[in-house]
Amino acid sequence: MENIYVFIVGLLALFAIFDLIVGVSNDAVNFLNSAVGSKVAKFKVIILVASLGIMMGALTSGGMMEVTRKGIYNPEYFYFNEVMLLFMAVMIADIVLLDLFNTFGFPTSTTVSIVFEMLGAALALSVIKIVQNDLPLNYLFNIDAPDKGIIGYMNWSKTTDIISGILLSVVIAFTIGVVVQFIVRMFFSFKLDQRMRVVGSLWSGTALTAILYFLLFKGMGSVVKGVAPENMSAFQRNYNVFHEFMETNLLPFFGTIWILFMAAMFVIQRFKINPLRLVVLFGTFALAMAFAGNDLVNFIGVPIAGWQSFQIWQASGQAPNELLMTGLAGEVTTPYILMAIAGVIMTLTLWFSKKARSVTETEVNLGAQSEVEERFKANTLARGVVNSTSYMVRKAYGLIPQGVKRRISNNFESAEDIEHTETSPHFDLVRASVNLVMAAILIAVATDMKLPLSTTYVSFMVAMGTSLADRAWGRESAVYRISGVLNVIAGWFLTAFMASSIAAIFVCIMYFGGIYGIVFLMLLLGFVIYKTSRFHTQKLLKRAKVESKRDLINYKDVNESLGLLTENLDFALGEIRRTLELTHVGLAKENRRALKEANKKLVELDMDYAMVKDGLFRVIKKNKSDKTTSSHLYVLTYDLMQDLMQSLSLIVKVCTDHVHNNHKPLTGEQRDMVDKLRENFDDYFALTKQVIASGEFTETNLSAVVAKKNAILQQVEDATSMQIQGIMDKKYGFKNTSLYFTLLLEMKDLVAVTARFVKLYSRVYQQK
């Protein structure tokens, strides 16, 4: 019997490692966002600073571990075998959930996931116990009060505090981000060089003092808070003396530090050192430390609780189904060696996790001051928010005196004129410093109060608040950024629902399935990790392929850019030809796999086309006045590519919908006509590809292209006439006609657009 629980403890230890990896991959965005977005230093330097903060935070997070032992449920009413299954279900659900979010680059809350996983698993076990033992249902909903004879399986009072604190943090963090950023920007403006000497010293000194205060007095305060003097280690005793000194001399101590910091920041500017860089780096350290101190419980709290439960059971000598886990309700010390090991694993993950960078990229782009490729599409709710907010702002702005409006406009006048390049920062050091200072303060306060505040919610909402205050969400980007924020917030609510549901299902599988249920969930976990890793690798390869093409384009030389587009056109025409072939096979043979492959190729072509679309503005903007002809050619290339993609997309869509909706297939006569048309179309595409790739725009080649084009157009006319006659003879229905006419007309457009490409590039080569 003991062997099975040794096995479970071993699995929990393994799960702790996995959870640390997937958890840090998701939460790295919380403390890397500002430093990476502002490009305060090289990426390796940022990671090094964050790593030091993680190690410090890991060693000061012991008090938070109580949440997993008794924060959500009352362990004194659960037997040892039950809590071990609960811990297993929570860990497997947590790894699966976080890995899915990481794969899609979506920042979610590890705090929310662990809290609701504990809630779902504990509720499921409680229901099982009530049903099997024929107990009153109110055991599930009572607020536990043993002194009054009231039994409650769930710790609803603590759970309510945790959930309300998490939700309240969203509003508080966003509001503080908006207000503080607006005030700080009013002092700085976007012309930092003009005001850095005085304002920079004042803000930097204040920010550094605030961070130091909350790290020493609040964040590090958890090391000694609530610990009896006789149970303190040597470090805790020494720090307790220092802590009491700070508490007794609070204003003189930090007042002196504030003055010293401001003086130091004023002096270092003489040596060409930007004090805001120090604030951002120190803030990154502080936020990483606050993150580890607050969120380490999310990753290793459950495995440690399982290990401690195992020790209590071994010492008891009772059967697993007879030992109530009253021991978990008391104070249990977490060994520092375990927290140190966890800190090392978190640090290594930070250095080597590619998924961590994917999640960071999502948040950085949502707060970018410059124009970037928007990841999220606009939705109806976002449009409503933008329109209503714009209306209210215009009304409120009309009540402000003209002098105040002029001053605000002067301080924010360059907010919408920042151009983004691959090496430029997404926002400046002023915003980065506000993000870090405010997030670190909020998280450190929550840690001191033993509340597992969501560091994701806090850091994300502070960043979004400062973005709004900084006018990063201008009219060109607001609807997309707000759509992104709403999607992320919706993902947070989805996290809560999924976490509780998955954990509840998993604990039931193990409770009723025993060892077979555990083995099944282990296999499921392995399958999910394999599939998500493979998917993420393929996604990175696709992105690298597109970015490599984009990097080749010289946006300062339109002729060079156009030459590259000419080379890519040969590839694009080949892919269009292959996509049409797959679509034809899928339609003629009702082959869903071929249609799926056609849609996949269409997505890849869209990504290539996006490179042209996104580069269009930058090419023209950086073009010299004596090269306007080249700019016109680039615009025409963009226009023709757009026409090709629209026709191809429509063909693939109508064929896919027709087959998936199980409509009647084309008749034999129609299939024969489409087959002949496609064969001629293939020959035509092969000819145009060869002419464009070789650059041999001779009269003979051009005449051959025109002849092929006219032959296909005549075929389309004949097929159209045949279909019209068939409709008149009542041979064809509405669905059939709609599909057939779409195929004919869009293929006609493809032929015409391809001919225009030949004509365009012929002119390019003739003009050299």
N, C-alpha and C positions, 0 to 999 in steps of 0.2 A: 504493500500500500504506500509506503514512504517513497518508493522509487518514482511513482507517478508524479508526486508533488516536487521531488527533486528535479524531474524533467520539466515541470511547469515553471519552476523558479529559473531554470536555465533558459527556457524560452523567453521568460520575461526580461532576463538580462540581455538576450539577443535583441528582443523587441526594443529595449531601451536604446541600444546603439542605432537601430534603424530609425527610431522615432526622433532621436537627436539629429540624424542626417536630414530626414525629410522636414523636420520642424525648423531647423536653422535655415534650410534652403528656402522655406517660405518666409520666415521672419527676418532674414538678413536685410530685406528691403527696409525694415523699420529703422535701422541705424545707418545703412549705407546710402539711402536715398539722397540726403542733402549733400553729403561729401562727393558722391559720384555725379550728381546732377550739376553741381557747381564746379566740378573738376578742380577741387581745392589742391590736390596733389596727385601724384601718380597712383594708379589703382593699387599697386602693391603696398605703397605707404599707407593708404587708407585702410587696407585690409589688416596691416600690421597694427595700427592704432586700435582698430576694432577688436582685434584678437586679444590685446592686452586688457581691454575693457571686459570682454567676455570672461576671461580667466578670473578677474577680480570679482565680477558679479556672481560667478558660479560658486565661489568660496563664501559668499555672504547671503545665500538664498535659503538656508536651512529652515527658517521659520515658515516659509511658504509651503513646505512639504505637508503640513497638517491638513491642507485642503483636500488632498487625495485620500487621507486616512479617515477623516470624519467631517469634511466640509459639506458633502452632498447627501450622505446617508448616515444613519446611526449604526455603527458597526457592532454594538453590543447586542443587536437583535439578529445578527447574521452568523452562521456557522463558518468555520474555517474553509470547508470545501466550497461553500457558496461564494465567499469573497475572492477565492482564488480564480474561480470561473469569471467573476465580475471583472477582475483585473485583466485576465486574458482577453475577454471580449472588448474591453476599452482599448487596449493596446493595438489589437489587430485592426479594429475600426479606425483608430487614429492614424495608423500608418497608411491604410488604404485611402482614407479621405484626403490627407495632406499630400500624398503622392499624386493623386489626381489633380488637385489644385495646382501643385507645382508644375506638373506637366504642361498645363495650359497657361502658365505664367500669371496665375491669378492670386493676388495676396489675400489670404483669409486669416482668421484668428485662431491660433493654436489654443488660446485660452478658452474661447467659445467652444471649440471642438472637444477639448478634454472635459469641460464642465458638463456639456450636454451629453457626451458619451457616458460619463459617470451617472448622470441623471437617467438616461434611457436604460442602461444596464441595471441600475439599482431598482428602478420602477418595475422592470420586467421580472426581476427576481422576487420583488415584494409581492407582485400579483400571483406568481407561482406559489409562494409560501402561503398566501391567504387562501387560494383556491384549494391547494392540497391539504391544508390543515383546517379548512372550514372556519377560518377566522373572520371577525367583523371587517367589513370593507373600510371602515374608518381608520384602521391601522395604517392605511396608505396615505391618509390626508391629515391625520392628527399632528399638531405641534407637540412634540415629545415632552412630557412632564412626568418623569417617573415618581417624583415625590408626591404627586397627586393621583398616581395610579393610571396615568394616561400614557398609552404606548403609541409611538409613531415611528414607522420604519424610516421615513425620509426626514432629513434635516432641512425642513422648509424655510425656517427663519434665515439660516446661513445661505441657502440657495437663492432666496429672494434678494438678500443683500448683494450677492455676487452678480446676479443677472441685472439688477437695477443699476449697480455700479458700472457694469459694462455698457449698458445702453446710455446711461447718463454721460459717460465719458465721450460718446460721439458728439453730443451737443456742446459740451463744455470745450472739448478740444477744438472743434471747428470755430466756435465763437471766439475763443482766446486767440486762435491763429489769425482770424480776420482783424480783430481789434489791435493786437500788438504789432502785426505787420504794417497796418495802416499808419500807426503812430511812428514806428521806427522809420518807415519810408518817407514820411513827411519831414523828418529830420535829415535824412540822408539824401533823398531824391535819387534819381538814377545817375546823377553826375557825381560819382563817388570821389573823384580826385579833388573836387572843389571843397568838400566838407569833411574829408577823412581825418584831417589833422586833429580837429577838436571833437567833432561828433563821433568819429571812429574810436577815439580814445575813451570817450565817455561810455559809449555803448559796449565796447569790448571789455572794459573794466567791469561794468555792471553785469554783463553776461557771464564772464568768468567767475565773478563772485557768487552769482546766483547758482551756477552749476556746482561750484565747490561747496556751497552751503548745503545744498540738497544731497550731494554725495556723502559728505562727512556727517551731517547732522541727521539726515533722513535715511538715505540709502544704506550707509554703513551702520546706521543706528540699529538696524535689524539684527546685527551681529550680537548685540548685548541686550536688546530689549526683551524683557520677559524671562531672561535667563538668571537663575539663582546664582549668587556669588560663588557658592561652593561647587557649582557645576561648570564654572567658566574655565576655559583654557588660558594659558599664559598670555596669548595674543588678546583674548577677550578681556582679561583683567587690565592689561595695559591700555587697551582702547577705551575701556570703560572710564578710566581716570581722565583720559583726554576728552571723552564725550561729556563728562560732568563739568570739566573746565570750560568747554565751549558753552554748555548750557547756562553756567553761572555768569559768564562774561560774554554773552551773545553779541550785544551791540558793539562794545569796544573791539572785540576780536574780529568780527567781520567788517566793521567800519574801517579798521586799519588795513585789512586785506583789500578792501575796495579802493582805498586811496592808493595803495601800493600798486595794484593792478593798473589803475588808470595812468599813473605816472610811468609805469613800465611800458604800457602801450603807446604813450606819447613819445617816449625816448626811442623805442625800436623803429619808429617810422623814419628816423634820421638815417637808419641803416638800410632803407628801402625794403623793410619788412612790413607786409600788410597785416595788421593786428587781427583782422577778420579771419585770416587763414588759421591763426592760432585758436580762435574761438571755435571755428568749425571742426578742427581736428580734436580739440579738447571735448567739444560737444559730442563728436562721434564716439570718443572713448566713454564719455558719461552715459550716452544713450545705449551703447553696447553693454555697459556694466549694468544699467538699470534693466535692460532686456533680460540679461542672463539671471539677474537676481530675482526678477518677477516671473519669468517664463520657464526657468529650468524645471519647475514643478510640473509643467505640462509634458515634459519629455521623460523624466526619470522618477517623478513622484509616485506613479502607479507601480513600476517595478520595485522601487524601494519599499513601498507599502507591502507588496507581495512577499518580498524577502523577510521583512520584519514580522509579517504574519506567520511565515514558515518557522522562524525562530521561536515565536510564542507557542506555536503548536508543538514543536519538538520538546520544549521545556515542560509542557503541560502533561504529556503522557496520555492524553485523551484521544478518542477516535475523532477523525476529521469532521464527522457529522454530529458531534456532540459538544465540540468546543465553540462556545460563543466568543466572538472577537472583541471582548471588552477591553483587552489590552491596547487595541488601536485607538481607543477613545482618550487615552492618557497622553502625556508628553513622551515622545520618542525621539532620541537624538539621531540625526543623520550624520554618519561618518564623513569627515572632511575628505578622506581619500576618494570616496565615491563622487563627491562633487568636483574634485580636482580632475578625475578621469573624465567626467562628463564635460568639463570645460575644455579639455584637450580635444575630445571628439568634435565638439562644436567648432573649435578653432580650425581643425583640419577640414571640416566640411566647408567652412567659410572660404578657405583657400582653393578648394578643388571642385566645388559644386557648380556645374553649369546651369542647373535649374535655378539656383539662387540668383544668377545674373538675369535670367529670363523674367523672374518676378520683379526684380528691381527695375528693369526696363519699363515695365507697365506703369509703375507709379511715377517714375521720372518723366515719362512722356506726357502723362496727364497734367503735370505741373509745369511743363516747359513754357518759358517766356516767348520762345521763338516759334516759327512755323516748323512743324514736324509732320511726318506721316502719321495721320490720325488712325489709331488702331480700332476705335469703336465707331459704329455707324450711328447716325442720329435716330432717335425714337420719338414717339408721340409725347411721352411724358417729359422728356428733356426739352422738346420744343415748347411745351406748355410752361415749364419752369422758366426758360429763357425769356419768352414773350411776356409773361406776367411780371417777372423780376425787372425786366427792362422798363416796363410801364411804370412800376412803382418807383424805380430809381429816377426816371425822368421827372415824375411828380415831386419827389423829395428834393431833387437837385434844384428844382425851380424855386424852392423856399430858401435856399442858401444865398447869402449876400454875394454880390458880384466879386468883391475883393477876395473873399474866402475861396470862391470858385477859381479865380485866376491863380491863387497860390497853389491850390490842389493840382490844377492843370499843369502848372510849371514843374511841380515836383514829380509828376507822372508822365511828362510829355514824351519821353523816349520809351515808354513801356511797350508800345506796339511797333517799334521800329527796329527790333533786334532780328538780325538774320542768322539762321542756324547753319553751321557746317558740322562736319563729322568731329572736328577737334574743338569746337566752341562749346562753352557750358550752356546748359539748358536754362539756368537762372543764376543770379549773381550771389556773392558771398553774404550779402545782407539778409536775403531771404533764407539762405541755408542756415545762417546762425540763429535766426528766429525759430526755424523749424526744430533745430536741435535743442535749443535752450528750453523752449516751452514743452516739448515732448518729454525731455529728461526730467523736468520739474514735476509734471503730472504723474509720470510713471513712478518716480522715486517716492512721492507722497503716498501713492497707492501701496507700494511695497512696504512702506513704514507702517501702514494701517493693516497689513496682512490681507489686502484685497487683491485677488488675481486679476487686475485690470488688463484689458486687452491692449497690449502694446501695438498691435496692428491697427486697431481702431484709432488709438490716440495719435500715433505718428502719421497715419494716412490722413486723418481729418485735420490735423494741424497743418500738414502740407497742402491740403486742398483749400483750407481757409486762407493761408498766406498767398496761395496762387490767385484766389479771388481778389484779395485786397491789393495785390500787385498788378491787377488788370491783365493777368496772363490769359484769362478767359475772355478774349476780345470777341467781336462780332463774327470774326472769321473762324473761331475755334470753339466758342462757348458751348454750342449745342453738342459737339462731339465730346468735349471734355466732361460735360455734365452727364451725357449718356454713359461715359465710362465710369464715372463716380457712382451713378445709379446702378450700373451693372455689378460693380464691386460690392456695394451695399446689399444688393439683392443676393449676391453670393454669400454674404455673411449670414443672412437669414436662412438661406438654403443650407449653409453649414450646420446651423443649429438643428434644423429638421433632419437632415441626413445623418448627423452624428448620433442623435438620440435613437433614430429608427434603426440604423445599422448595428449599433451596440446592443440594442434590445434583441434584434434578430440573432446576432451572434451568440449572446449569452444563452438564448433558448436552444440554439443548435447544440451547444456544448453541454447544457444541462440535461437534455433528453438524449443526446447522441453519445455522450461519454467520450471515450478515447477516439471513437470514429468521428465524432463531431470536431474534435480538436485537429485530427489529421486532415479532415476535409477543409477546414478553415486555413490550415497551413498551406495546403496546395493552392487554395484560392488566392492567398496572399502572394505566393510565389508567382502565380500566373499574372496577377495585376501588376506587380513590380516589373515583370518581364515585358508586358505589353506597353506599359507607360514609358519605360526606358527606351524601348524600340521606337515608339511614336515620337518621343522627344528628340532622339538622335536624328530621325528622318526630317523632323521639322527644322532642326539646326542646319542640316545639310542643304535643305531647300533654301533657307535664308542665306546661307553662305554663298550659294550659287548665284542668287539674285544680287547680293551685295558685291560679289566679285565683278559682275557685269557693270554694276553701277559705279564701282570704283574706277573702272577703265575709262569712263566718260570724263573728258576734260571739259568742265563746264565753262571754261574761259575761252575755249576754241571750238566754235560751232562746227567748223568744217571737219575737225577731227572727230567730234561727237557724231556727226552725220555719217562719217565713214564707218564708224563702229556699228551704227544702226543698219547700214547697208549690209554688213557682214551678218548681223543677227537676223536680217530679213530672210536670208536663205534658210536658216534653221526654223524660223517661225512658219514659213510656207510649208515646209516639210511636216511640221507638227500639226498644222491645220489640215493638211491632206490626210494624215494618219487619224486625226480626230473624226473627220468626216467618214473615213472608212469604217472605224469602230461603230459610229452611229448608224451607218447603213446596215452593218451586220446585226446590230442590236435590234433595229426596227424590222428587218426582213425576217429574221429568225426568232424574234422575240427573246433575244439573249440579254438578260439583265446584267450579266457580268461584263459584256462588251460595252453596254451603256454606262456602267459604273466607271469603267476605264476611260471612256470618252469624257465623262464629267471630270475625272481626275486630271486628264490632260488639259481640259479647258481651264481649270484652276491654275495650272502651271503656266499656261499661256497668259492668263490674266496677270500673274505676278510679273512676267516679263514685260507685259504692256504697261504695268504700273511704273516700271522704271522710266519709260518714255514720258508718261504723263507727269510723274513727279519731277522729272528733270526739266520739263519744258520751260517753266517760269524762270528757273535759275539760269538756263542757257541764254534765254533772251535778255534777262536782266544784266548778265555779265558780258553781253556781246558788245563789240565796238560799233560805233556809228557807221563805219565804212563796210560793215558786213551784214547789212539789213537783208540782203538777198538770201544769205545763208539762213537767217532766222526765219524767213518766209518758207524756205524749204523744210526746215525743221517742223514748222507748224503744219505744213501739208503732210509730212510723214506721220505726225501725230493724228491728223484728221483721218488719213487712210487706214491707219492701224485701228482707230476707233470704229470705223465702218466695218472692217473685217471682223473684229471681235463681236460687234453687235449681231451681225448676220450669223456667225458661227454659234454664238450663245443661244440664239433663238432656235436654230435648227436642232441643237442638242437638247434644248429644253422641251420642245414640242414632241420630239421623238421619245424622250424619256417619259414624259407624262402620258403619252399615248399607250406605251407598253405597260407602265406601272398601273394605269387605270384599267387595264385589261380590255381596251377597245378592240374592235375587229381589225385584223391586219390588212395591209394593202392587197388588192386583187393581183392575180398573176400578171395581167396586162400592165398594171401600174408598176409592179416590181421590175418587169422587163424594161420598162421605160426608164426607171430610176437607175437600173444597172448600167444601161447604155450611157446614160447621162453622166454617171459617176466615172465610168471608164474614160470617156472623153475629157471629163474634168481632171482626172489624174494626169492624162497626157498634157493637158494645157498647163497644169501646175508645174509639171516636170520641165516643160519648155521655159516657162517664165523664170523658174528657179535657176536654170542653166544660163539664161541670158543675163539675169541680174548678177549672179555670182561671177561670171566671166567678164562682164563689162563689155561684151561684144554686141553693141547696139547697132548692128548693120541693117541696111534696108531689107536684106533677106530675112534676118531674124525677126525684125519688127513686123514684116508682112506675114510671117508664119504665125506670130502671136495674134495678129488681127484676124487672120483666117480661122484659127482655132476658136477664138472668142465668138466670131459671128456664127460658126457652126453650132456651138453650144447654145447660143441665144436662140437660134432657129429651132433647136431641139426643145428648148423650154417653151417656145411659142406653140409648137406642135402638141406637146404634152398638155399645155393649158387648154388648147382647143378640144383635145380629146376628152379632158375632164369636164369641160362645159357641156359637150354633147352628151356625156354619160349622165350628168345631172339632169339634163332635159329628158333623157330616156329613163330616169329614175333608177339608175344603176348604182349611184353613190349617195351615201347619207351625209349629214352635216359634219360629223366628226371626221369622216374620211376626207371630205373635201377641204376642211380646215387644215388638216395635216398636210395634204398633198400640195395645196396652193402655197403654204408656208415654205415647204421644201423647195418648190420650183422658184418662187420669187426670191428667196434668200440666196439660193445657189446662183441665180441670175445676178444678184448684187455682188456676190463674191467674185464672179467672173469679171464684172465691170470694174470693181475696185482693184483687182489684181492687174488689169490692163492699165489702169491709171498709175499704179506703182511702176510698171515698166516705162511708161511715158515720163514720169517724174525723174526716175534715175537715168533715163536716156538724156534728159536735159542737163542733169547734174554732171554727167561724164562729158557731154559736149562742151559745157562751160568750164570744165576742169576746176 
